[in-house]
Protein backbone atom coordinates (compact mmCIF):
# COMPACT_ATOMS: atom_id res chain seq x y z
CA UNK A 1 0.00 0.00 0.00
CA UNK A 2 2.71 2.45 -1.01
CA UNK A 3 3.35 4.87 -3.82
CA UNK A 4 6.26 7.12 -4.72
CA UNK A 5 5.48 10.72 -5.59
CA UNK A 6 7.64 13.56 -6.85
CA UNK A 7 7.07 16.54 -4.57
CA UNK A 8 8.60 19.95 -4.00
CA UNK A 9 12.34 20.54 -4.36
CA UNK A 10 12.71 17.52 -6.67
CA UNK A 11 12.26 15.13 -3.80
CA UNK A 12 10.92 11.60 -4.28
CA UNK A 13 8.61 10.61 -1.44
CA UNK A 14 7.50 7.08 -0.60
CA UNK A 15 4.09 7.35 1.06
CA UNK A 16 1.77 4.86 2.69
CA UNK A 17 -1.52 5.27 0.86
CA UNK A 18 -3.48 4.01 3.89
CA UNK A 19 -1.91 6.58 6.22
CA UNK A 20 -1.66 10.36 6.13
CA UNK A 21 0.08 11.67 3.02
CA UNK A 22 2.03 14.86 2.26
CA UNK A 23 -0.23 17.88 2.52
CA UNK A 24 -0.37 21.65 2.65
CA UNK A 25 0.26 21.79 6.41
CA UNK A 26 3.65 20.08 6.06
CA UNK A 27 4.59 22.20 3.05
CA UNK A 28 3.72 25.46 4.82
CA UNK A 29 5.52 24.51 8.02
CA UNK A 30 8.73 23.77 6.12
CA UNK A 31 8.43 27.15 4.39
CA UNK A 32 7.66 28.98 7.66
CA UNK A 33 10.85 27.75 9.30
CA UNK A 34 13.26 30.65 8.86
CA UNK A 35 16.70 29.58 10.00
CA UNK A 36 20.19 28.54 9.00
CA UNK A 37 20.99 26.14 11.82
CA UNK A 38 23.18 23.11 12.33
CA UNK A 39 20.84 20.64 14.02
CA UNK A 40 17.05 20.32 14.08
CA UNK A 41 14.58 17.94 15.71
CA UNK A 42 11.20 17.04 14.25
CA UNK A 43 8.59 15.77 16.71
CA UNK A 44 6.27 13.36 14.90
CA UNK A 45 8.23 12.89 11.70
CA UNK A 46 5.82 10.73 9.66
CA UNK A 47 7.42 10.14 6.26
CA UNK A 48 10.24 12.61 6.99
CA UNK A 49 9.18 15.11 4.34
CA UNK A 50 9.41 18.25 6.49
CA UNK A 51 12.95 17.44 7.61
CA UNK A 52 13.97 16.59 4.05
CA UNK A 53 12.63 19.90 2.75
CA UNK A 54 14.54 21.81 5.43
CA UNK A 55 17.74 19.95 4.57
CA UNK A 56 17.47 20.41 0.81
CA UNK A 57 16.69 24.12 1.25
CA UNK A 58 19.78 24.66 3.41
CA UNK A 59 17.79 25.65 6.48
CA UNK A 60 19.35 22.81 8.46
CA UNK A 61 22.70 21.02 8.19
CA UNK A 62 21.44 17.90 9.97
CA UNK A 63 18.11 16.73 11.35
CA UNK A 64 16.70 14.05 13.64
CA UNK A 65 13.17 12.89 12.87
CA UNK A 66 11.38 11.44 15.91
CA UNK A 67 8.49 9.08 15.17
CA UNK A 68 6.68 6.75 17.58
CA UNK A 69 5.28 4.41 14.88
CA UNK A 70 8.01 2.01 13.77
CA UNK A 71 6.51 1.70 10.28
CA UNK A 72 6.87 5.43 9.67
CA UNK A 73 10.30 5.66 11.29
CA UNK A 74 11.41 3.03 8.79
CA UNK A 75 9.71 4.97 5.98
CA UNK A 76 11.75 8.06 6.89
CA UNK A 77 14.95 6.00 6.67
CA UNK A 78 13.96 4.77 3.22
CA UNK A 79 13.05 8.26 2.03
CA UNK A 80 16.35 9.64 3.29
CA UNK A 81 18.20 6.91 1.39
CA UNK A 82 16.15 7.46 -1.76
CA UNK A 83 17.01 11.17 -1.77
CA UNK A 84 20.67 10.89 -0.80
CA UNK A 85 20.11 12.36 2.67
CA UNK A 86 21.02 9.39 4.87
CA UNK A 87 24.16 11.09 6.14
CA UNK A 88 22.19 14.16 7.25
CA UNK A 89 18.79 12.81 8.33
CA UNK A 90 18.53 10.36 11.23
CA UNK A 91 15.27 8.58 11.90
CA UNK A 92 14.59 7.80 15.59
CA UNK A 93 11.74 5.52 16.65
CA UNK A 94 10.81 6.82 20.09
CA UNK A 95 8.02 8.42 22.11
CA UNK A 96 8.28 12.21 22.32
CA UNK A 97 7.20 12.02 25.96
CA UNK A 98 10.37 10.10 26.81
CA UNK A 99 12.98 11.26 24.31
CA UNK A 100 16.07 13.19 25.37
CA UNK A 101 18.74 13.77 22.75
CA UNK A 102 22.46 13.41 23.27
CA UNK A 103 22.80 17.16 22.75
CA UNK A 104 20.51 20.16 22.62
CA UNK A 105 18.94 21.13 19.31
CA UNK A 106 19.04 24.53 17.61
CA UNK A 107 15.52 24.15 16.21
CA UNK A 108 12.51 21.98 17.10
CA UNK A 109 9.56 21.80 14.69
CA UNK A 110 6.35 19.82 14.68
CA UNK A 111 3.11 19.10 12.87
CA UNK A 112 1.52 17.38 15.89
CA UNK A 113 -1.75 15.46 16.17
CA UNK A 114 -4.48 18.10 16.09
CA UNK A 115 -7.30 16.32 17.89
CA UNK A 116 -7.86 15.02 21.38
CA UNK A 117 -8.37 11.27 21.72
CA UNK A 118 -12.14 11.75 21.87
CA UNK A 119 -12.34 14.69 19.44
CA UNK A 120 -13.30 14.56 15.77
CA UNK A 121 -14.08 11.55 13.61
CA UNK A 122 -12.16 8.46 14.68
CA UNK A 123 -10.22 6.49 12.05
CA UNK A 124 -10.49 2.73 11.85
CA UNK A 125 -6.89 2.63 10.63
CA UNK A 126 -4.65 3.02 13.69
CA UNK A 127 -1.95 4.78 11.65
CA UNK A 128 -4.26 7.63 10.69
CA UNK A 129 -5.77 7.76 14.16
CA UNK A 130 -2.32 8.04 15.79
CA UNK A 131 -1.31 10.81 13.38
CA UNK A 132 -4.49 12.84 13.93
CA UNK A 133 -5.34 12.14 17.58
CA UNK A 134 -3.26 12.53 20.74
CA UNK A 135 -2.84 8.83 21.52
CA UNK A 136 0.91 9.23 22.09
CA UNK A 137 0.95 12.58 23.84
CA UNK A 138 -0.95 15.83 24.04
CA UNK A 139 0.26 19.16 22.72
CA UNK A 140 1.50 19.81 26.27
CA UNK A 141 3.60 16.62 26.10
CA UNK A 142 5.05 17.69 22.74
CA UNK A 143 6.00 21.09 24.13
CA UNK A 144 7.63 19.54 27.20
CA UNK A 145 9.68 17.41 24.82
CA UNK A 146 10.60 20.56 22.90
CA UNK A 147 11.71 22.25 26.13
CA UNK A 148 13.74 19.19 27.14
CA UNK A 149 15.57 19.07 23.82
CA UNK A 150 15.78 22.70 22.67
CA UNK A 151 18.71 24.88 23.67
CA UNK A 152 18.08 28.17 25.46
CA UNK A 153 17.40 30.78 22.80
CA UNK A 154 16.55 28.05 20.28
CA UNK A 155 13.66 28.28 17.83
CA UNK A 156 10.38 26.37 17.85
CA UNK A 157 7.94 26.09 14.94
CA UNK A 158 4.52 24.44 14.73
CA UNK A 159 1.47 24.19 12.50
CA UNK A 160 -1.80 23.62 14.32
CA UNK A 161 -5.58 24.05 14.22
CA UNK A 162 -6.96 27.52 15.03
CA UNK A 163 -9.67 26.07 17.29
CA UNK A 164 -6.90 24.66 19.53
CA UNK A 165 -4.64 27.70 19.42
CA UNK A 166 -5.13 28.45 23.12
CA UNK A 167 -3.91 24.94 23.98
CA UNK A 168 -0.81 25.45 21.81
CA UNK A 169 0.14 28.87 23.19
CA UNK A 170 -0.62 27.77 26.76
CA UNK A 171 1.62 24.72 26.28
CA UNK A 172 4.36 26.93 24.84
CA UNK A 173 4.23 29.26 27.84
CA UNK A 174 4.36 26.30 30.25
CA UNK A 175 7.42 25.00 28.39
CA UNK A 176 9.10 28.44 28.60
CA UNK A 177 8.88 28.82 24.82
CA UNK A 178 7.51 32.28 24.12
CA UNK A 179 5.28 32.75 21.05
CA UNK A 180 6.93 35.42 18.88
CA UNK A 181 5.20 35.27 15.49
CA UNK A 182 1.89 33.86 14.27
CA UNK A 183 0.22 33.53 10.86
CA UNK A 184 -3.33 32.36 10.15
CA UNK A 185 -3.89 30.42 6.92
CA UNK A 186 -7.11 30.78 4.90
CA UNK A 187 -8.10 28.86 1.77
CA UNK A 188 -9.48 32.11 0.29
CA UNK A 189 -10.61 35.56 1.42
CA UNK A 190 -14.09 34.31 2.28
CA UNK A 191 -13.09 31.33 4.40
CA UNK A 192 -12.26 31.08 8.09
CA UNK A 193 -8.67 30.10 8.93
CA UNK A 194 -7.96 26.39 8.60
CA UNK A 195 -4.43 26.44 10.02
CA UNK A 196 -2.19 28.58 12.17
CA UNK A 197 1.62 28.72 12.01
CA UNK A 198 3.54 29.71 15.13
CA UNK A 199 7.18 30.55 15.81
CA UNK A 200 8.56 30.75 19.34
CA UNK A 201 11.83 31.20 21.23
CA UNK A 202 12.88 29.22 24.26
CA UNK A 203 13.48 31.79 26.98
CA UNK A 204 12.25 34.62 24.75
CA UNK A 205 10.73 37.84 26.02
CA UNK A 206 7.02 38.55 25.75
CA UNK A 207 5.97 40.13 22.48
CA UNK A 208 3.98 38.58 19.63
CA UNK A 209 3.77 39.69 16.00
CA UNK A 210 0.54 38.69 14.26
CA UNK A 211 1.32 38.81 10.54
CA UNK A 212 -1.14 39.41 7.77
CA UNK A 213 -3.01 36.18 6.94
CA UNK A 214 -1.77 33.82 4.27
CA UNK A 215 -4.46 33.41 1.61
CA UNK A 216 -3.80 30.28 -0.42
CA UNK A 217 -6.15 30.87 -3.38
CA UNK A 218 -7.20 34.06 -5.17
CA UNK A 219 -10.92 33.35 -4.88
CA UNK A 220 -13.39 30.81 -3.59
CA UNK A 221 -13.06 28.58 -6.66
CA UNK A 222 -9.76 27.46 -5.06
CA UNK A 223 -8.11 26.98 -8.45
CA UNK A 224 -5.48 29.72 -8.76
CA UNK A 225 -2.83 30.37 -6.12
CA UNK A 226 -2.39 33.82 -4.60
CA UNK A 227 0.85 35.75 -5.15
CA UNK A 228 2.03 34.83 -1.64
CA UNK A 229 1.35 31.14 -2.21
CA UNK A 230 3.10 31.20 -5.59
CA UNK A 231 6.13 32.73 -3.86
CA UNK A 232 6.11 29.95 -1.27
CA UNK A 233 5.84 27.26 -3.94
CA UNK A 234 8.71 28.75 -5.94
CA UNK A 235 11.05 29.85 -3.14
CA UNK A 236 10.36 27.33 -0.38
CA UNK A 237 10.02 30.20 2.13
CA UNK A 238 7.46 32.82 3.07
CA UNK A 239 7.72 36.35 1.67
CA UNK A 240 9.78 38.66 3.90
CA UNK A 241 6.67 40.46 5.20
CA UNK A 242 5.73 37.28 7.10
CA UNK A 243 9.11 36.56 8.68
CA UNK A 244 10.77 39.92 9.37
N, C-alpha and C positions, 0 to 999 in steps of 0.2 A: 504494500500500500504506500509506495513512494513514487515521487516524480522529481525530476531535476529541472529547475527553472533558471533562466538567465534574468538576473535582477540588476539593480542599480550598480554602477561602478564596475561593470563587466564581471560581476561575481556570478558563479554558478552555485545554486543553492538546492541541496537535496532536502525535500520536505516530506513529512508524513501526511498523506492526504486525509487521514482520519483524525489528525490532531489540528492544532491551530497553525495556520500558515502565515507567511510574511504579509504584513498589512501596513496601512498608513501610519498607525501608532508607532511601530518600530522605525519606519522611515523617518518620521518627524523627530523622534527622540534622537536618532543618530545625527540629524542635521542641527538640532538644538544644542547639542554638546559643543561648546566653544572653548577648546583647550589645545595646547600642544604639550602633552604630559608624557612621562615615561611609563607609568604603570596604572592600568585601570582595572576595576572589578565590576563585572556585571552580575547582579542578583536576579536569578531566574533567567538563565541564558537561552532556553529553548533550543533553536537550531543554530544559534551563534551568530545570526545575521547582524545584530547591532554591533557587536564587538568587531566583526569582520569589516563592516563599513567604517568604523572609527580607525581601524588599522590601515585600511587602504587609502583613506583620506589624510593620513598623517596626523590625526588628532591624538593618537596614542602610539607609543613605540612597542609596548607589549600589553597583553590583556589576559585576565583570568575570567573564565565564564563559569559561574556557579549554577548548577542545575541539580535539583533533587531527584528527578526522574532519570534513571540510568539509561533508558532508551534515548532520551534527548541529549544527555551528556555524551553518549557515543556518537550521536548524529553531529554534534558540534565538532568532535574530533575528525569525523569523516569530511565535513565541510571545510575544515581548516586544511586538511591534506589536499582536498580537491582544488583549493585555491592557492596553494603554496604558502600557507600561513602557519604551518605546524610549529615553526620555530618561534613564532610570536604570540600565538593564541593557545592557551592551556585550558582544557576542559576539566572541571572539577565536579565530581558527583558528590554532593554534600547538601545538608540542610542549612539554609541561611541562619536558622535560629542557633546553630551550634558552631558555625564556621568562624575560625580565626586564622588569618593568613600569617605566613612567616614574617612578613614585613607590612608596614602600613602602605596603603594605596594613595595615589595622588587624586584619583577620581573614582567615584562609585556611581553607577547609573543603573536604572531599573525600569522595567515595564511590568509591574507586579500584578498579581491577580486583583481584579477590580471589585469583585463581589464577595460579600460575606458567605459563609458556608450555607446559610439558609436563604440568601438573597438571589433574586433572578431565577431564570429557568435552569434547572439542573440538567446536565448532560449525562446520557447513559454511558458514554465513553469516558473512562476515568481520566485519560490523558487530557481531554478538553476540560473536564471538570476541575482537574488540578491546576490547569493554566488559568482558568477564569475565576475560581473560587479559592478562598483562603484556607484550604485544607492543610497546607504546610507552613502556616504562619500568616498573621495579620499584617497590615501595613505598619503597625507599631513594631512587630518583630523584625520586619525588613529594615526599618529605620534604626533599630538597635544594632542590627548587624552592620549597617553602614557606619554607625558611630564606632563600633568595635574595630572596624577595619580601615577607616578613613583617617588620614593624618590631620592634625590640627591645621586649619587653613585650607584643607582640601575641598574639592568641589563635588557636589551631589546633583544629579539630574534625574528627573522622573517624568513619566507620562501617566496620567490618571484620569478618572472620571470626574467631571465637575460636581456631580451630586455627592461625591465623597471627598471633596476638597478640604473640608474642615478636618476630617480624619487625617489626611495627609499632612497638612500644615501643623496640626496638633502633635502628630508623631514626630515631625521634624524638630519642633521646639523641644519636645521631651528628650530627643537624641542630641540636643545642643547643635543642631544644624539649622541655621537661620535662613528662612526663605528670602531670596534677594531679587529674583525676577520671575515673572509669571506671564504666560501667554495662553489665552483661550483660543480654541480652534473651532471654527464653524464650517459646515459644508458650503453654505452660501450666505448671503446677507440677510436672508429671511429665516434662517434656522437658528435654533438655540445652540450653544456650544456643545460639542460631543466629546471633546477632550480638553485637558489642560496640561500644559508643560510647565515644569517648575525647576528652577535652579536655586541651589542653596550653598552656603559655606559653613563648614564646621567651625564653630567658634566665632562666626561673623557677628557684626553689630546689627541692631535692628534697623530696618529700612528696606522696603519692598518697592520695586518698579513694576507696575502693571503696564505691559506694552499694549500697543494697538492689537486687536484680534487678528489672527491669521484666517483669512477667508480662502478656502481651497478652490472653489469654483466661482466663475464670474456671475452666474445666475442660477436659479433654482432648477434648471434642466440638468445641472451637474455633469455637463459634457466638456466644457472648456475651462482649463485651469486659469486662475488669477495670475497676475504678474508676479506676486510674491511666491506662489506655488511653483510657477515656472522657474523662478530663480533657484528655489530649493532643489528642484529636480535636476537642474543643470549644474549647480555649484556644490551641492551636498552640504550646504550650510544655509542658515537664515540670513536675509538681508541685514545690513548693519543696524538698521533702525530697531531691530528686535533684540540685539545682543550687545549694544553699546554699554 
